[in-house]
Structures are given as C-alpha cells and as structure tokens.
Amino acid sequence: MLEINNLTTTKIDENFLKEIAKIVLKGEKKEGNISLAFIGPNRMRKLNKKYRGKNRVTDVLAFEEKGLTLQPWSQELQKVQGLGEIVICLREVKKNSKRLNEPFEKELARVFLHGILHLLGYDHEKSEEESEKMKEKEEKYLKGIVKLGNE
C-alpha cells in the first residue's frame, strides 16, 4: 500500500505512483506499506543536512523502517509491515527532467523507483557493483511502466 502526502501545489497522479510501487514490490517479491511525501526545496535541504550531512537540496531521500523484529509465526503482520518513507522534492525532479531532456513523469518515476529500491536494501553508495545493480533494476522497472510508453 502507498500513502501519499503532497505538501506542494503540484498535482500528482497518485494512481501512476501506486502502479509503480506495485510493479517494483511484485518484481522484488516484497510486500509492505510505503509512505511518500512531496516537499519543497527548503524542507528537503534541512532533511538532507540533518540525515546525510549535506547542506543542499536533493531529489529524493529514503528512510527505511527499522527496529521491528517479527517472529516467523506472524505472517499476517509481515504483510502489512511498513517498508519506510520516501521524500521527494518535486522542484528538483522538474530541474532534473529539463537537464536530462526527459518527460517529468519519467523522471518522477525514476526518482520514486530509486527511493523504493533504497527501502528494499539497495545502496548505490556502498560499492560500484551495488551501484550498477541498482541502476540495472531502475532501468528494468522503468521499461515496464505502461504510462511511459514502454509497452
């Protein structure tokens, strides 16, 4: 399940994002809840500084939900366990899409996919090999998104 909190004035197609989450979670054989927030650049800069020590705006941050250890017998709880929260700065997504000469929807999909993959344990900053694996996953899932004209 995807819970979306849009704190900006930009209209977002929530069904498009829910479809992306569904595609990725199914592809990775995972289940769980994701919280997604769209915020402005000032708030994103503060979060990036607080959690990553970088005093600049970024396009996406992902906060994996940790600390909940479930027993093997609690299968139903595991199905509804929260995976974490993804925070996206739409202004940065718009800037990226212009710089890359890509449609806004495609860049938003890429950034959201990137965040989901982080919640699932992928980390491009860990090693070059992990970075390549994550990039391959992003490309694979981007190709499977119907709205982007890939099918």
Backbone as JSON, one array per atom type, in Angstrom:
{
  "sequence": "MLEINNLTTTKIDENFLKEIAKIVLKGEKKEGNISLAFIGPNRMRKLNKKYRGKNRVTDVLAFEEKGLTLQPWSQELQKVQGLGEIVICLREVKKNSKRLNEPFEKELARVFLHGILHLLGYDHEKSEEESEKMKEKEEKYLKGIVKLGNE",
  "N": [[0.83, -1.18, 0.0], [0.41, 2.28, -0.64], [0.88, 5.34, 0.82], [0.26, 8.68, 0.3], [1.46, 11.96, 0.72], [1.12, 15.04, -0.28], [2.76, 17.92, -0.07], [3.03, 20.1, -1.64], [2.13, 22.4, -4.32], [1.94, 21.2, -6.73], [0.21, 19.09, -8.91], [-0.22, 15.61, -8.72], [-0.31, 12.4, -10.2], [-1.69, 10.04, -8.45], [-2.46, 7.38, -8.84], [-0.73, 6.5, -10.83], [1.7, 6.47, -9.4], [1.08, 4.55, -7.47], [0.85, 2.33, -9.09], [3.49, 2.05, -9.96], [4.77, 1.42, -7.52], [3.52, -1.02, -7.01], [4.43, -2.58, -9.2], [7.23, -2.68, -8.7], [7.42, -3.8, -6.08], [6.19, -6.27, -6.51], [7.93, -7.33, -8.43], [10.25, -7.56, -6.91], [9.46, -9.35, -5.1], [8.31, -8.59, -2.62], [6.38, -7.28, 0.12], [4.54, -4.64, 1.68], [4.03, -1.49, 3.37], [4.38, 1.78, 2.07], [5.3, 5.07, 2.72], [4.92, 8.15, 1.19], [6.14, 11.35, 0.62], [5.79, 14.55, -0.78], [7.73, 17.36, -0.99], [8.9, 20.78, -0.53], [11.86, 22.65, -1.63], [13.23, 23.95, 0.55], [12.56, 22.51, 2.87], [13.53, 20.02, 2.07], [16.29, 20.51, 1.87], [16.91, 20.91, 4.58], [16.32, 18.36, 5.65], [18.17, 16.79, 4.23], [20.56, 17.84, 5.17], [20.36, 17.26, 7.9], [20.16, 14.39, 7.98], [22.05, 13.39, 6.18], [24.19, 15.03, 6.25], [24.64, 16.88, 4.27], [24.45, 20.02, 3.0], [22.49, 20.82, 0.98], [19.95, 20.83, -1.57], [18.29, 17.86, -2.53], [16.99, 15.36, -4.8], [15.61, 13.06, -3.87], [15.03, 11.3, -0.83], [15.29, 8.43, 1.2], [13.93, 6.65, 3.86], [14.43, 3.92, 5.58], [12.32, 1.72, 7.33], [13.08, 0.61, 10.46], [13.9, -1.6, 13.18], [11.7, -3.13, 13.93], [11.21, -6.27, 14.77], [9.91, -9.18, 13.66], [8.3, -12.2, 14.58], [8.68, -15.51, 13.19], [6.17, -16.73, 13.04], [4.35, -14.73, 12.67], [3.04, -14.09, 10.15], [0.92, -12.59, 8.98], [1.28, -10.02, 10.05], [3.73, -9.41, 8.9], [3.0, -8.96, 6.28], [1.81, -6.47, 6.29], [3.71, -4.8, 7.2], [5.53, -1.79, 7.53], [7.61, -0.45, 5.03], [9.02, 1.87, 4.9], [9.76, 5.4, 4.5], [9.58, 7.64, 1.76], [10.86, 10.63, 0.54], [10.33, 13.22, -1.65], [11.54, 15.9, -3.58], [9.81, 17.89, -5.58], [10.53, 20.11, -7.12], [13.22, 19.67, -7.66], [13.01, 17.34, -9.15], [11.72, 18.33, -11.41], [13.74, 20.07, -12.35], [15.75, 18.19, -12.9], [14.48, 16.72, -14.95], [14.34, 18.59, -17.02], [17.08, 19.13, -17.42], [17.99, 16.6, -18.2], [16.51, 16.27, -20.42], [14.13, 14.78, -20.42], [10.76, 13.53, -20.07], [8.72, 14.89, -17.43], [7.16, 12.99, -15.99], [8.55, 10.61, -16.41], [10.99, 11.1, -15.14], [10.08, 11.52, -12.54], [9.07, 8.97, -12.03], [11.48, 7.52, -12.15], [12.92, 8.59, -9.97], [11.21, 7.94, -7.84], [11.23, 5.12, -8.05], [13.92, 4.73, -7.46], [13.96, 5.52, -4.76], [12.26, 3.52, -3.66], [13.79, 1.23, -4.15], [15.96, 1.76, -2.44], [14.61, 1.51, 0.02], [14.25, -1.19, -0.02], [16.7, -2.17, 0.47], [18.8, -1.79, -1.35], [21.82, -0.08, -2.17], [23.46, 2.37, -3.66], [25.68, 3.77, -2.91], [27.34, 2.15, -1.56], [29.1, 0.42, -3.01], [30.75, 0.12, -6.22], [29.8, -2.06, -7.62], [27.32, -2.54, -6.36], [26.09, -0.16, -7.02], [25.86, -0.4, -9.81], [24.13, -2.62, -9.93], [21.82, -1.53, -8.78], [21.22, 0.5, -10.61], [20.67, -1.02, -12.9], [18.34, -2.33, -12.03], [16.63, -0.12, -11.77], [16.42, 0.7, -14.48], [15.26, -1.59, -15.6], [12.72, -1.67, -14.31], [11.69, 0.83, -15.07], [11.3, 0.42, -17.79], [9.11, -1.23, -17.72], [6.9, 0.28, -17.16], [3.82, 1.23, -18.14], [2.56, 3.76, -18.68], [4.62, 5.36, -19.48], [5.0, 4.79, -22.06], [6.37, 2.51, -22.73], [5.49, -0.03, -23.23]],
  "CA": [[0.0, 0.0, 0.0], [1.15, 3.54, -0.74], [0.24, 6.52, 1.42], [0.88, 9.85, -0.32], [1.21, 13.25, 1.35], [1.67, 16.06, -1.18], [2.84, 19.21, 0.61], [3.32, 21.11, -2.66], [0.95, 22.76, -5.13], [1.99, 20.43, -7.97], [-0.71, 17.95, -8.97], [0.46, 14.35, -8.98], [-1.19, 11.26, -10.49], [-1.44, 9.06, -7.4], [-2.61, 6.02, -9.38], [0.53, 6.23, -11.52], [2.69, 6.13, -8.39], [0.67, 3.27, -6.87], [1.19, 1.29, -10.07], [4.95, 1.88, -9.9], [5.07, 0.69, -6.28], [3.03, -2.39, -7.21], [5.34, -3.25, -10.13], [8.53, -2.92, -8.07], [7.28, -4.74, -4.97], [5.92, -7.59, -7.09], [9.17, -7.77, -9.06], [11.23, -7.87, -5.87], [8.8, -10.33, -4.21], [8.19, -7.96, -1.3], [5.11, -6.64, 0.46], [4.68, -3.68, 2.76], [3.5, -0.14, 3.19], [5.34, 2.85, 1.8], [4.8, 6.43, 2.9], [5.58, 9.02, 0.22], [5.85, 12.76, 0.84], [6.34, 15.52, -1.71], [8.03, 18.57, -0.22], [9.61, 21.85, -1.22], [13.32, 22.64, -1.53], [13.75, 24.34, 1.86], [12.4, 21.37, 3.77], [14.43, 18.96, 1.62], [17.65, 20.89, 2.27], [17.04, 20.65, 6.02], [16.38, 16.9, 5.85], [19.43, 16.3, 3.68], [21.62, 18.26, 6.09], [20.19, 16.53, 9.16], [20.35, 12.95, 7.89], [23.19, 13.0, 5.34], [25.28, 15.98, 6.44], [24.86, 17.63, 3.03], [23.65, 21.24, 3.06], [21.98, 21.15, -0.35], [18.7, 20.17, -1.94], [18.42, 16.65, -3.33], [15.69, 14.99, -5.37], [14.91, 12.01, -3.12], [15.6, 10.67, 0.35], [14.52, 7.26, 1.62], [14.17, 6.29, 5.25], [14.0, 2.55, 5.8], [11.75, 1.46, 8.64], [13.91, -0.38, 11.15], [13.63, -1.79, 14.6], [10.58, -4.0, 14.19], [11.55, -7.65, 14.5], [8.72, -10.01, 13.72], [8.52, -13.63, 14.74], [8.31, -16.25, 11.98], [4.75, -17.1, 13.04], [3.49, -13.55, 12.47], [2.99, -13.86, 8.7], [-0.02, -11.51, 8.64], [1.92, -8.75, 10.37], [4.78, -9.16, 7.93], [2.4, -8.47, 5.04], [1.44, -5.06, 6.4], [4.83, -4.08, 7.77], [5.97, -0.62, 6.79], [8.96, -0.52, 4.47], [9.68, 3.12, 5.22], [9.23, 6.63, 3.91], [10.32, 8.28, 0.68], [10.59, 12.06, 0.47], [10.74, 13.7, -2.97], [11.43, 17.34, -3.86], [9.33, 17.98, -6.97], [11.28, 21.13, -7.86], [14.44, 19.03, -8.15], [12.61, 16.4, -10.21], [11.48, 19.17, -12.6], [15.05, 20.52, -12.84], [16.4, 17.01, -13.49], [13.83, 16.34, -16.22], [14.77, 19.56, -18.03], [18.51, 18.91, -17.66], [18.15, 15.32, -18.9], [15.61, 16.29, -21.58], [13.2, 13.66, -20.23], [9.46, 13.98, -19.55], [8.62, 14.97, -15.98], [6.63, 11.74, -15.45], [9.6, 9.59, -16.43], [11.96, 11.42, -14.09], [9.41, 11.25, -11.26], [9.05, 7.51, -11.89], [12.85, 7.07, -11.84], [13.27, 9.01, -8.61], [10.4, 7.13, -6.94], [11.81, 3.78, -8.11], [15.19, 4.83, -6.74], [13.62, 5.51, -3.34], [11.75, 2.2, -3.29], [14.93, 0.3, -4.11], [16.67, 2.02, -1.19], [13.84, 0.9, 1.11], [14.39, -2.65, -0.13], [18.06, -2.55, 0.84], [19.82, -1.46, -2.34], [22.55, 1.13, -1.79], [24.43, 2.69, -4.71], [26.87, 4.41, -2.33], [28.11, 1.11, -0.89], [30.17, -0.03, -3.89], [30.49, 0.26, -7.65], [28.97, -3.21, -8.0], [25.97, -2.29, -5.86], [25.58, 0.95, -7.81], [25.46, -0.97, -11.11], [22.96, -3.47, -9.71], [20.68, -0.65, -8.54], [20.91, 1.17, -11.88], [20.04, -2.03, -13.76], [16.98, -2.52, -11.53], [15.87, 1.08, -12.15], [16.15, 0.64, -15.92], [14.33, -2.7, -15.82], [11.37, -1.29, -13.9], [11.24, 1.95, -15.91], [10.83, -0.14, -19.06], [7.85, -1.92, -17.5], [5.82, 1.2, -16.8], [3.0, 1.45, -19.33], [2.27, 5.18, -18.93], [5.78, 5.99, -20.1], [5.04, 4.39, -23.46], [7.38, 1.47, -22.91], [4.9, -1.34, -23.57]],
  "C": [[0.88, 1.25, 0.0], [0.31, 4.67, -0.16], [0.99, 7.75, 0.91], [0.46, 11.13, 0.4], [1.9, 14.31, 0.49], [1.6, 17.43, -0.49], [3.22, 20.34, -0.35], [2.03, 21.44, -3.41], [0.91, 22.0, -6.45], [1.04, 19.24, -7.89], [0.06, 16.7, -9.41], [-0.58, 13.26, -9.22], [-0.88, 10.14, -9.5], [-1.55, 7.63, -7.91], [-1.36, 5.57, -10.13], [1.59, 5.77, -10.52], [2.35, 4.8, -7.72], [1.01, 2.11, -7.8], [2.69, 1.0, -10.06], [5.32, 1.05, -8.67], [4.68, -0.78, -6.43], [3.99, -3.19, -8.1], [6.66, -3.62, -9.44], [8.4, -3.95, -6.95], [7.01, -6.15, -5.48], [7.21, -8.16, -7.7], [10.24, -8.19, -8.06], [10.69, -8.89, -4.87], [8.74, -9.83, -2.77], [6.78, -7.41, -1.12], [5.38, -5.65, 1.58], [4.13, -2.33, 2.38], [4.64, 0.84, 2.96], [4.62, 4.17, 2.02], [5.62, 7.31, 1.96], [5.16, 10.46, 0.48], [6.53, 13.6, -0.24], [6.51, 16.83, -0.96], [8.76, 19.59, -1.09], [11.1, 21.81, -0.94], [13.87, 23.02, -0.15], [13.69, 23.19, 2.85], [13.36, 20.24, 3.38], [15.87, 19.26, 2.0], [17.88, 20.58, 3.75], [17.15, 19.16, 6.31], [17.71, 16.33, 5.37], [20.6, 16.65, 4.59], [21.56, 17.43, 7.38], [20.59, 15.06, 9.05], [21.55, 12.5, 7.06], [24.37, 13.95, 5.48], [25.59, 16.81, 5.21], [23.9, 18.81, 2.99], [23.24, 21.69, 1.65], [20.7, 20.36, -0.59], [19.04, 18.92, -2.75], [17.04, 16.25, -3.84], [14.92, 13.99, -4.52], [15.73, 11.56, -1.91], [14.69, 9.5, 0.72], [14.93, 6.88, 3.03], [13.56, 4.92, 5.51], [13.45, 2.4, 7.21], [12.54, 0.33, 9.28], [13.4, -0.57, 12.57], [12.47, -2.7, 14.92], [10.97, -5.41, 13.79], [10.32, -8.5, 14.7], [9.1, -11.48, 13.84], [8.08, -14.35, 13.47], [6.82, -16.59, 11.9], [3.83, -15.93, 12.75], [3.42, -13.15, 11.0], [2.07, -12.7, 8.33], [0.57, -10.14, 8.94], [3.0, -8.4, 9.35], [4.22, -8.57, 6.64], [2.08, -6.99, 5.1], [2.56, -4.21, 7.0], [5.2, -2.89, 6.89], [7.39, -0.8, 6.28], [9.74, 0.75, 4.77], [9.03, 4.29, 4.51], [10.18, 7.15, 2.83], [9.89, 9.73, 0.63], [11.17, 12.56, -0.86], [10.53, 15.21, -3.06], [11.06, 17.5, -5.33], [10.07, 19.05, -7.78], [12.56, 20.52, -8.44], [14.14, 18.03, -9.26], [12.38, 17.17, -11.5], [12.8, 19.64, -13.2], [15.79, 19.37, -13.52], [15.81, 16.69, -14.86], [14.22, 17.31, -17.34], [16.23, 19.33, -18.42], [18.75, 17.65, -18.49], [17.32, 15.23, -20.18], [14.69, 15.07, -21.58], [11.86, 14.22, -19.77], [9.44, 13.95, -18.02], [8.17, 13.64, -15.38], [7.69, 10.65, -15.4], [10.62, 9.85, -15.33], [11.35, 11.18, -12.71], [9.38, 9.75, -11.0], [10.43, 7.0, -11.5], [13.23, 7.38, -10.4], [12.49, 8.18, -7.58], [10.91, 5.69, -6.89], [13.1, 3.72, -7.3], [14.94, 4.75, -5.22], [13.12, 4.16, -2.87], [12.89, 1.2, -3.18], [15.78, 0.51, -2.87], [15.94, 1.38, -0.01], [13.99, -0.61, 1.13], [15.82, -3.11, 0.09], [19.14, -2.28, -0.18], [20.49, -0.15, -1.96], [23.67, 1.39, -2.8], [25.7, 3.32, -4.16], [27.79, 3.4, -1.66], [29.32, 0.68, -1.72], [29.77, 0.2, -5.34], [29.57, -0.86, -8.14], [27.52, -3.01, -7.58], [25.31, -1.16, -6.65], [25.08, 0.46, -9.17], [24.2, -1.81, -10.99], [21.7, -2.61, -9.54], [20.25, 0.05, -9.83], [20.21, 0.22, -12.85], [18.58, -2.27, -13.34], [16.1, -1.33, -11.93], [15.47, 1.03, -13.62], [15.12, -0.45, -16.24], [12.9, -2.28, -15.48], [10.83, -0.11, -14.7], [10.68, 1.44, -17.24], [9.47, -0.8, -18.93], [6.67, -1.02, -17.19], [5.07, 1.64, -18.05], [2.84, 2.92, -19.67], [3.44, 5.9, -19.62], [5.95, 5.57, -21.55], [6.04, 3.29, -23.76], [6.8, 0.12, -23.3], [3.92, -1.18, -24.7]]
}
